Amino acid sequence: MSEKKNLLITPDFPPSLGGVATYLATIASFFDSIEVLTTPATDSDLFDLHVEYPIHRESLFYQWIWPRWLKIIFLLWQARHQYRLILVSHLLPIGTAAFFAKKLTGVPY
């Protein structure tokens, strides 16, 4: 069985520009065992090739289901055995989804 990793969930990650995206990329680079779950972005393939940690890009929110952040709970439920800690970048709505996912999976955030 492979070692469990940390997971950073954020809608704001490079190559998106801005201070929060840069800050989160810097934090991710300091972890030995981390993966990032973020939204798709233009030219993300080029950025993703140059980092040493895996980046998974997919929509974090449902388009037609409310609350839209229920998708994050579903994604965390699917990956509950892969991660030891969930890191969130935004209290609302990602932190809310992580809170409910913790109740279901036991994985701290």
Secondary structure, 3 states (H helix, E strand, C coil): CCCCEEEEEECCCCCCCCHHHHHHHHHHHHCCCEEEEECCCCCHHHHHHCCCCCEEECCCCCCCCCCCCHHHHHHHHHCCCCEEEEEECCHHHHHHHHHHHHHHHCCCC
